[in-house]
Amino acid sequence: FVLSPTFTERNAPNQHGKVHIVTGGYSGCGYELVRILYALHAMIYMAGRDVSKATAAVSAMELENSSSEGRLEFLQLDLSDLTAVKSSAEDFMSKEERLHVLTNNAGVNSTPTGRKTP
């Protein structure tokens, strides 16, 4: 037999005032998480490389849940470029005082062996 989930979007707490970063938030599982968080009034930064996909996702979510008091923003982030990661972090920190939740949903394939953070 399969157990029912005990934590779902139906019983998730209100996220008003909470700041989230979700990598890969404009497709797949990340999209669904952002959709749920936005309905719960969270401030969400969708971090990723593709601004056009993020823009389309934001438009769809805002249309689906026009009553949300949350906010959706795209945060340019290329996890395969460590210098760009630092720049993305600085960009985020210039806009927000704190981060409540970081969801590492995106992955990077085929990074060169021995690559280190600058």
Secondary structure, DSSP 8 states (H G I E B T S, - for coil): -----SS-TTS----TT-EEEEETTTSHHHHHHHHHHHHTT-EEEEEES-HHHHHHHHHHHHHHTTT---EEEEEE--TT-HHHHHHHHHHHHHH-S--SEEE---------TT----
